[in-house]
Amino acid sequence: MPERDYYEILGVARDATPDAIKKAYRGLARKYHPDVNPGDKTAEAKFKEVQQAYDILSEPDKRSQYDRFGDAAFEGMAAAGPRTGAQNFTFRFGEPGFENVDFSQFFGSMGRGAGAGGAVDEDEDDGGGGGGLFDDLLGRMRSGRSSRPRAGRGMEAHLTIPFLTAVRGGETTVEVQRGEGQSETLVVKVPPGVETGSKLRLKGRGEPGPKGAPAGDLTIRLTVQAHPYFRREGRDLTVEVPITVGEAILGAKVDVPSPDGQKSLTIPAGSSGGQKLRLRGQGVSAAGGLPAGDLFVALKVVVPRKVDDESRRLIEEFSRRNPYNPRGGLW
């Protein structure tokens, strides 16, 4: 038997199903791959060990021989593992045509955002199994096709944008560090409706690819600044506007702020504090097939802190002439 049992290396029982073996291998290969652990010799050795174990246990005939005779059944077989460092790997899978597969290309994009350039991306989730990545790899091996040149590594930058740029969209710039003492300023188009945590991807703006391969992508994570008086809920905006007692009772026409400047708003007579009036289409701009949001104006009745004696008398007279209990029937 080998110094370490292959089942032990993959962390599975000896009666594990092929699916369980594949799942264990996927997790360990992703964990210890040299592209994920650059310069880590321990991880590189573990990756080689995991690959060798899977090479045997994934093939029914080889697994049967291993279960009967142990490692002695494979003496002289080439071990899997790296030959020229973390960027170039070849593996033997025991079948003609599978000896030279560039495994590193499937890890070259790990950590990069997805989506099209200038479009908003969401975090990708493969359910923890990495199915798409490994299914693509295994499909290439079965078909015997040669691998493509591995693209350059992705890069990530962080960008803080004004509230109104997130609402209306626009252009801004981001400075990207390309190396020690080197930076590049890029123009970024921000679509309307982005939020804190949204990601933009600029294709081909990451690290250059080796030997003429395509460059990686640049993922930009956005942070949206708070606004002093607008609040956002989905695609709608809310702004609180103070009005006088007279404006609330008699009605009035007032100017209110919007993302595009002052807008005239009619306050109906008999309005109350907390009441909301709608300005349609004045919220987040339409984009990506989504309609424009609305701007809601929340009224706030503000009374003077001090009144003179005559004003107090008139208010008392008003109350007597207009009896009203706003709490009646509430509880």
Sine and cosine of phi, psi and omega as CSV:
sin_phi,cos_phi,sin_psi,cos_psi,sin_omega,cos_omega
0.00,0.00,0.46,-0.89,0.01,-1.00
-0.95,0.31,0.21,-0.98,0.00,-1.00
-0.83,0.56,-0.61,0.79,0.08,-1.00
-0.82,-0.58,0.76,-0.64,0.00,-1.00
-0.90,0.43,0.67,-0.74,-0.04,-1.00
-0.88,0.47,-0.59,0.80,0.05,-1.00
-0.90,0.44,-0.62,0.79,0.02,-1.00
-0.91,0.41,-0.63,0.78,0.00,-1.00
-0.87,0.50,-0.68,0.73,-0.01,-1.00
-0.99,0.10,-0.18,0.98,0.04,-1.00
0.96,0.28,0.56,0.83,0.00,-1.00
-0.82,-0.57,0.32,-0.95,0.05,-1.00
-0.97,0.25,0.31,-0.95,-0.04,-1.00
-0.93,0.37,-0.36,0.93,0.04,-1.00
-0.98,-0.18,0.37,0.93,-0.02,-1.00
-0.89,0.46,0.57,-0.82,0.04,-1.00
-0.96,0.28,0.35,-0.94,0.07,-1.00
-0.83,0.56,-0.61,0.79,0.02,-1.00
-0.91,0.42,-0.64,0.77,0.02,-1.00
-0.91,0.42,-0.62,0.78,0.03,-1.00
-0.91,0.41,-0.70,0.71,0.01,-1.00
-0.89,0.46,-0.68,0.73,-0.02,-1.00
-0.89,0.46,-0.69,0.72,0.02,-1.00
-0.90,0.44,-0.67,0.75,0.01,-1.00
-0.89,0.46,-0.69,0.72,-0.01,-1.00
-0.85,0.53,-0.74,0.68,-0.01,-1.00
-0.88,0.47,-0.69,0.72,-0.02,-1.00
-0.95,0.32,-0.62,0.79,0.01,-1.00
-0.89,0.45,-0.66,0.75,0.04,-1.00
-0.92,0.40,-0.62,0.79,-0.04,-1.00
-0.92,0.39,-0.66,0.75,-0.15,-0.99
-0.97,-0.25,0.03,1.00,-0.05,-1.00
-0.85,0.52,0.71,-0.70,-0.04,-1.00
-0.85,0.52,-0.47,0.89,0.06,-1.00
-0.92,0.39,-0.46,0.89,0.05,-1.00
-1.00,0.08,-0.39,0.92,-0.02,-1.00
-0.79,-0.61,0.90,0.43,-0.07,-1.00
-0.87,0.50,0.75,-0.66,0.05,-1.00
0.98,0.18,-0.02,1.00,-0.04,-1.00
-1.00,-0.02,0.98,-0.19,-0.05,-1.00
-0.92,0.40,-0.55,0.84,0.01,-1.00
-0.90,0.43,-0.71,0.71,0.03,-1.00
-0.90,0.43,-0.61,0.79,0.01,-1.00
-0.89,0.45,-0.66,0.75,0.01,-1.00
-0.92,0.38,-0.64,0.77,0.03,-1.00
-0.91,0.40,-0.61,0.79,0.03,-1.00
-0.89,0.46,-0.69,0.72,0.03,-1.00
-0.88,0.48,-0.65,0.76,-0.01,-1.00
-0.91,0.41,-0.69,0.72,0.02,-1.00
-0.88,0.47,-0.69,0.72,-0.02,-1.00
-0.89,0.46,-0.66,0.75,-0.02,-1.00
-0.91,0.40,-0.65,0.76,0.01,-1.00
-0.90,0.44,-0.68,0.73,-0.02,-1.00
-0.93,0.36,-0.56,0.83,0.02,-1.00
-0.84,0.54,-0.60,0.80,-0.02,-1.00
-0.99,0.11,-0.77,0.64,-0.16,-0.99
-0.97,0.23,-0.28,0.96,-0.01,-1.00
-0.99,0.14,-0.26,0.96,0.00,-1.00
-0.97,-0.22,0.87,-0.50,-0.07,-1.00
-0.81,0.59,-0.70,0.71,-0.03,-1.00
-0.91,0.42,-0.71,0.71,0.00,-1.00
-0.91,0.42,-0.64,0.77,0.00,-1.00
-0.90,0.44,-0.64,0.77,0.02,-1.00
-0.90,0.45,-0.69,0.73,0.04,-1.00
-0.89,0.45,-0.65,0.76,0.00,-1.00
-0.90,0.43,-0.67,0.74,-0.01,-1.00
-0.90,0.45,-0.51,0.86,-0.03,-1.00
-1.00,0.05,-0.68,0.74,-0.16,-0.99
-0.89,-0.46,-0.14,0.99,-0.02,-1.00
0.97,0.26,-0.38,-0.93,-0.09,-1.00
-0.92,0.38,-0.32,0.95,-0.02,-1.00
-0.89,0.45,-0.40,0.92,-0.01,-1.00
-0.93,0.37,-0.24,0.97,-0.11,-0.99
-0.82,-0.57,0.39,0.92,0.02,-1.00
-0.87,0.49,0.73,-0.69,0.00,-1.00
1.00,-0.03,-0.13,0.99,0.01,-1.00
-0.97,0.23,0.67,-0.74,-0.01,-1.00
-0.90,0.43,0.75,-0.66,0.03,-1.00
-0.98,0.18,0.50,-0.86,0.04,-1.00
-0.99,0.15,0.46,-0.89,0.09,-1.00
0.49,-0.87,0.05,-1.00,-0.06,-1.00
-0.96,0.29,0.56,-0.83,0.02,-1.00
-0.91,-0.42,-0.57,0.82,-0.09,-1.00
-0.77,-0.64,0.50,0.87,0.04,-1.00
0.97,-0.23,-0.07,-1.00,-0.18,-0.98
-0.95,0.32,-0.21,0.98,-0.08,-1.00
-0.99,-0.13,-0.14,0.99,-0.11,-0.99
-0.59,-0.81,0.91,-0.42,-0.07,-1.00
-0.78,-0.62,0.60,-0.80,0.15,-0.99
-0.78,-0.62,0.55,-0.84,-0.07,-1.00
-0.71,-0.70,0.50,-0.87,0.08,-1.00
-0.94,-0.34,0.79,-0.61,0.03,-1.00
-0.92,-0.38,0.19,0.98,0.12,-0.99
0.98,0.18,0.16,0.99,0.02,-1.00
-0.73,-0.68,0.58,-0.82,-0.01,-1.00
-0.86,0.51,0.64,-0.77,0.07,-1.00
1.00,-0.04,-0.12,0.99,-0.06,-1.00
-0.95,-0.32,0.17,0.99,-0.15,-0.99
-0.97,0.24,-0.44,0.90,-0.14,-0.99
-0.81,-0.59,0.99,0.12,0.02,-1.00
-0.87,-0.49,0.83,-0.56,-0.01,-1.00
-0.98,0.20,1.00,-0.02,-0.06,-1.00
-0.93,0.37,-0.45,0.89,-0.12,-0.99
-0.92,0.39,-0.38,0.93,-0.02,-1.00
-0.89,0.45,-0.47,0.88,-0.04,-1.00
-0.98,0.19,-0.15,0.99,0.05,-1.00
-0.94,-0.33,-0.13,0.99,-0.09,-1.00
-0.89,0.46,-0.44,0.90,-0.06,-1.00
-0.98,-0.19,0.11,0.99,-0.02,-1.00
-0.89,0.46,0.72,-0.70,0.01,-1.00
1.00,-0.05,-0.13,0.99,0.01,-1.00
-1.00,-0.02,0.46,-0.89,0.11,-0.99
-0.97,0.26,0.30,-0.95,0.02,-1.00
-0.95,-0.31,0.01,-1.00,0.08,-1.00
0.97,-0.25,0.01,-1.00,-0.02,-1.00
-1.00,-0.04,0.36,-0.93,-0.01,-1.00
-0.86,0.51,0.76,-0.65,0.01,-1.00
0.99,0.13,-0.10,1.00,0.00,-1.00
-0.99,-0.13,0.39,-0.92,0.01,-1.00
-0.99,0.17,0.73,-0.68,0.02,-1.00
-0.94,-0.33,0.45,-0.89,0.19,-0.98
-0.93,-0.37,0.34,-0.94,0.02,-1.00
-0.89,0.45,0.69,-0.73,0.02,-1.00
-1.00,0.02,0.56,-0.83,0.00,-1.00
-0.66,-0.75,0.86,-0.50,0.01,-1.00
-0.99,-0.13,0.29,0.96,0.05,-1.00
0.97,0.24,0.19,0.98,0.04,-1.00
1.00,0.05,-0.18,0.98,-0.06,-1.00
-0.99,-0.11,-0.31,0.95,-0.04,-1.00
0.90,0.43,0.54,0.84,-0.14,-0.99
-0.84,0.54,-0.75,0.66,-0.07,-1.00
-0.88,0.47,-0.67,0.74,-0.04,-1.00
-0.89,0.45,-0.75,0.66,-0.09,-1.00
-0.99,0.17,-0.52,0.85,0.06,-1.00
-0.90,0.44,-0.63,0.77,0.04,-1.00
-0.89,0.46,-0.69,0.73,0.01,-1.00
-0.87,0.49,-0.76,0.65,-0.05,-1.00
-0.92,0.40,-0.57,0.82,0.04,-1.00
-0.89,0.46,-0.64,0.77,0.02,-1.00
-0.91,0.41,-0.63,0.78,-0.02,-1.00
-0.91,0.41,-0.68,0.74,-0.04,-1.00
-0.91,0.41,-0.59,0.81,-0.03,-1.00
-0.98,0.19,-0.28,0.96,0.02,-1.00
0.97,0.22,0.20,0.98,-0.02,-1.00
-0.97,0.22,0.53,-0.85,0.02,-1.00
-0.97,0.24,0.41,-0.91,-0.05,-1.00
-0.99,0.14,0.40,-0.92,0.06,-1.00
-1.00,0.07,0.34,-0.94,0.07,-1.00
-0.87,0.49,0.67,-0.74,-0.02,-1.00
-0.96,0.28,0.77,-0.63,0.01,-1.00
-0.93,0.36,0.31,-0.95,0.04,-1.00
-0.90,0.44,0.30,-0.95,-0.02,-1.00
-0.93,0.36,0.50,-0.87,0.09,-1.00
-0.97,0.22,0.37,-0.93,0.06,-1.00
-0.82,-0.58,0.32,-0.95,0.00,-1.00
-0.73,-0.69,0.65,-0.76,0.05,-1.00
-0.71,-0.70,0.37,-0.93,0.02,-1.00
-0.89,-0.46,0.66,-0.75,-0.08,-1.00
-0.64,-0.76,0.77,-0.64,0.08,-1.00
-0.98,-0.21,0.78,-0.62,-0.05,-1.00
-0.85,-0.53,0.44,-0.90,0.04,-1.00
-0.91,0.41,0.42,-0.91,-0.01,-1.00
-0.83,0.56,-0.73,0.69,-0.07,-1.00
-0.94,0.35,-0.45,0.89,0.10,-0.99
-0.92,0.38,-0.62,0.79,0.05,-1.00
-0.92,0.40,-0.55,0.84,-0.04,-1.00
-0.98,0.19,-0.70,0.71,-0.09,-1.00
-0.99,-0.17,-0.28,0.96,-0.11,-0.99
0.99,0.14,0.19,-0.98,0.01,-1.00
0.38,-0.93,-0.22,-0.98,0.01,-1.00
-0.90,-0.44,0.58,-0.81,0.10,-1.00
-0.55,-0.83,-0.02,-1.00,-0.02,-1.00
-0.83,-0.56,0.45,-0.90,0.08,-1.00
-0.70,-0.72,0.65,-0.76,0.01,-1.00
-0.98,-0.18,0.82,-0.57,-0.06,-1.00
-0.93,-0.38,0.77,-0.64,0.05,-1.00
-0.99,0.16,0.87,-0.50,-0.03,-1.00
-0.99,-0.13,-0.24,0.97,-0.03,-1.00
0.15,-0.99,-0.05,-1.00,-0.04,-1.00
-0.89,0.45,0.90,-0.44,0.03,-1.00
0.97,0.23,0.11,0.99,-0.02,-1.00
-0.87,-0.49,0.68,-0.73,0.03,-1.00
-0.58,-0.81,0.34,-0.94,0.01,-1.00
-0.68,-0.73,0.70,-0.71,0.04,-1.00
-0.99,-0.15,0.84,-0.54,-0.04,-1.00
-0.91,-0.42,0.58,-0.81,0.09,-1.00
-1.00,0.04,0.78,-0.63,-0.05,-1.00
-0.89,-0.46,0.79,-0.62,0.10,-0.99
-1.00,-0.02,0.86,-0.51,-0.04,-1.00
-0.98,-0.22,0.89,-0.46,0.02,-1.00
-0.97,0.26,0.45,-0.89,0.03,-1.00
-0.89,0.46,0.58,-0.81,0.12,-0.99
0.99,-0.12,0.01,1.00,0.02,-1.00
-0.93,0.38,0.40,-0.92,0.00,-1.00
-0.74,-0.67,0.17,-0.99,0.10,-0.99
-0.86,0.52,0.77,-0.64,-0.06,-1.00
0.99,-0.17,-0.26,0.96,0.06,-1.00
-0.91,0.42,0.43,-0.90,-0.01,-1.00
-0.80,-0.60,0.64,-0.77,0.13,-0.99
-0.92,-0.39,0.59,-0.81,0.02,-1.00
-0.87,-0.50,0.79,-0.61,0.09,-1.00
-0.96,-0.28,0.95,-0.32,-0.06,-1.00
-0.92,0.39,0.67,-0.74,0.08,-1.00
0.96,0.28,0.21,0.98,0.00,-1.00
-0.96,-0.27,0.20,0.98,0.07,-1.00
-1.00,0.02,-0.51,-0.86,-0.02,-1.00
-0.97,0.26,0.56,-0.83,0.03,-1.00
-0.87,0.48,0.53,-0.85,0.06,-1.00
-0.99,0.15,0.43,-0.90,0.00,-1.00
-0.96,0.27,0.59,-0.80,0.10,-0.99
0.81,0.59,0.69,0.73,0.07,-1.00
0.99,0.15,0.08,1.00,0.03,-1.00
-0.93,0.37,0.34,-0.94,-0.01,-1.00
-0.87,0.50,0.50,-0.87,0.06,-1.00
-0.96,0.29,0.38,-0.93,0.07,-1.00
-0.96,0.27,-0.05,-1.00,-0.02,-1.00
-0.96,-0.27,0.37,-0.93,0.06,-1.00
-0.95,-0.32,0.85,-0.52,0.05,-1.00
-0.98,-0.21,0.79,-0.62,-0.02,-1.00
-0.93,-0.38,0.88,-0.48,0.06,-1.00
-1.00,-0.03,0.76,-0.65,-0.12,-0.99
-0.98,-0.20,0.60,-0.80,0.20,-0.98
-0.82,-0.57,0.78,-0.63,-0.03,-1.00
-0.98,-0.18,0.80,-0.60,0.02,-1.00
-0.93,0.37,0.52,-0.85,0.09,-1.00
-0.95,0.31,0.41,-0.91,0.02,-1.00
-0.95,-0.32,0.54,-0.84,-0.06,-1.00
-0.91,0.41,-0.43,0.90,-0.01,-1.00
-0.63,-0.78,-0.24,0.97,0.11,-0.99
-1.00,0.04,0.63,-0.77,0.17,-0.99
-0.85,-0.52,0.58,-0.82,-0.05,-1.00
-0.92,-0.40,0.70,-0.71,0.12,-0.99
-0.74,-0.68,0.98,-0.19,-0.09,-1.00
0.92,0.40,-0.86,-0.51,0.01,-1.00
-0.98,-0.21,0.07,1.00,0.02,-1.00
-0.98,-0.21,0.47,-0.88,0.07,-1.00
-0.88,-0.47,0.46,-0.89,0.07,-1.00
-0.75,-0.66,0.68,-0.73,0.09,-1.00
-0.71,-0.70,0.69,-0.72,0.00,-1.00
-1.00,-0.03,0.79,-0.61,-0.06,-1.00
-0.85,-0.53,0.87,-0.50,0.04,-1.00
-0.97,0.23,0.62,-0.79,0.07,-1.00
-0.72,-0.70,0.33,-0.94,-0.01,-1.00
-1.00,0.09,0.20,-0.98,0.06,-1.00
-0.88,0.48,-0.69,0.73,0.01,-1.00
-0.88,0.47,-0.66,0.75,0.02,-1.00
-0.91,0.42,-0.60,0.80,0.01,-1.00
-0.93,0.38,-0.66,0.75,-0.06,-1.00
-0.98,0.21,-0.72,0.70,-0.14,-0.99
-1.00,-0.06,-0.28,0.96,-0.10,-0.99
1.00,0.06,0.35,-0.94,-0.03,-1.00
-0.19,-0.98,0.18,-0.98,0.13,-0.99
-0.89,-0.46,0.87,-0.50,-0.09,-1.00
-0.79,-0.62,0.35,-0.94,0.11,-0.99
-1.00,-0.03,0.72,-0.69,0.01,-1.00
-0.80,-0.60,0.47,-0.88,-0.01,-1.00
-0.98,0.22,0.53,-0.85,0.13,-0.99
-0.64,-0.77,0.22,-0.98,0.03,-1.00
-0.86,0.52,-0.33,0.94,-0.02,-1.00
-0.96,-0.29,0.29,0.96,0.00,-1.00
0.93,-0.35,-0.13,-0.99,-0.05,-1.00
-0.94,0.35,0.67,-0.75,0.07,-1.00
-0.81,-0.58,0.59,-0.80,0.03,-1.00
-0.99,0.12,0.73,-0.69,-0.04,-1.00
-0.74,-0.68,0.74,-0.67,0.06,-1.00
-1.00,-0.02,0.84,-0.55,0.06,-1.00
-1.00,-0.09,0.88,-0.48,-0.01,-1.00
-0.91,0.41,0.53,-0.85,0.09,-1.00
-0.87,0.49,0.62,-0.79,0.00,-1.00
0.99,0.15,0.38,0.93,0.04,-1.00
-0.97,0.25,0.46,-0.89,-0.02,-1.00
-0.87,-0.49,0.37,-0.93,0.08,-1.00
-0.88,0.47,0.67,-0.75,-0.05,-1.00
1.00,-0.04,-0.28,0.96,0.04,-1.00
-0.91,0.41,0.60,-0.80,-0.03,-1.00
-0.91,-0.41,0.73,-0.68,0.08,-1.00
-0.92,-0.38,0.59,-0.81,-0.13,-0.99
-0.96,-0.27,0.72,-0.70,0.21,-0.98
-0.93,-0.37,0.96,-0.26,-0.12,-0.99
-0.93,0.36,0.65,-0.76,0.08,-1.00
0.96,0.26,0.13,0.99,-0.03,-1.00
-0.98,-0.20,0.25,0.97,0.07,-1.00
-1.00,-0.07,-0.65,-0.76,0.03,-1.00
-0.90,0.43,0.69,-0.72,-0.04,-1.00
-0.90,0.43,0.47,-0.88,0.05,-1.00
-0.90,0.43,0.63,-0.77,0.02,-1.00
-0.20,-0.98,0.51,-0.86,0.09,-1.00
0.86,0.52,0.54,0.84,-0.01,-1.00
0.99,0.13,-0.04,1.00,0.02,-1.00
-1.00,-0.09,0.64,-0.77,-0.02,-1.00
-0.96,0.29,0.27,-0.96,0.07,-1.00
-0.92,0.39,0.55,-0.83,0.07,-1.00
-0.99,0.13,-0.01,-1.00,-0.02,-1.00
-0.92,-0.39,0.35,-0.94,0.10,-1.00
-0.95,-0.30,0.84,-0.54,0.03,-1.00
-0.97,-0.24,0.79,-0.62,0.03,-1.00
-0.98,-0.20,0.92,-0.39,0.02,-1.00
-1.00,-0.03,0.86,-0.50,-0.05,-1.00
-0.98,0.17,0.67,-0.74,0.05,-1.00
-0.77,-0.64,0.95,-0.32,-0.02,-1.00
-0.98,0.22,0.84,-0.55,-0.02,-1.00
-0.91,-0.42,0.79,-0.61,-0.01,-1.00
-0.96,-0.26,0.48,-0.88,0.04,-1.00
-0.93,0.38,0.58,-0.81,-0.03,-1.00
-0.96,0.29,-0.49,0.87,-0.01,-1.00
-0.76,-0.65,0.65,-0.76,0.09,-1.00
-0.75,-0.66,0.47,-0.88,0.01,-1.00
-0.99,0.14,0.08,-1.00,-0.11,-0.99
-0.90,0.44,-0.66,0.75,-0.02,-1.00
-0.91,0.41,-0.65,0.76,0.05,-1.00
-0.89,0.46,-0.64,0.77,0.03,-1.00
-0.88,0.47,-0.66,0.75,0.01,-1.00
-0.89,0.45,-0.66,0.75,0.00,-1.00
-0.92,0.40,-0.60,0.80,0.02,-1.00
-0.92,0.39,-0.66,0.75,0.04,-1.00
-0.90,0.45,-0.65,0.76,0.05,-1.00
-0.90,0.43,-0.64,0.77,0.04,-1.00
-0.87,0.49,-0.68,0.74,-0.02,-1.00
-0.91,0.42,-0.61,0.79,0.02,-1.00
-0.93,0.37,-0.59,0.80,-0.05,-1.00
-0.99,0.16,-0.32,0.95,-0.03,-1.00
-0.76,-0.65,0.92,0.38,-0.02,-1.00
-0.90,0.44,0.73,-0.69,-0.06,-1.00
-0.33,-0.94,0.75,-0.66,0.04,-1.00
-0.92,-0.40,0.98,-0.20,-0.05,-1.00
-0.93,0.36,-0.23,0.97,-0.01,-1.00
-0.99,-0.13,-0.06,1.00,-0.03,-1.00
-0.89,0.46,0.78,-0.63,0.05,-1.00
0.99,0.16,-0.08,1.00,-0.03,-1.00
-0.95,0.33,-0.62,0.78,-0.06,-1.00
-0.86,-0.51,0.00,0.00,0.00,0.00
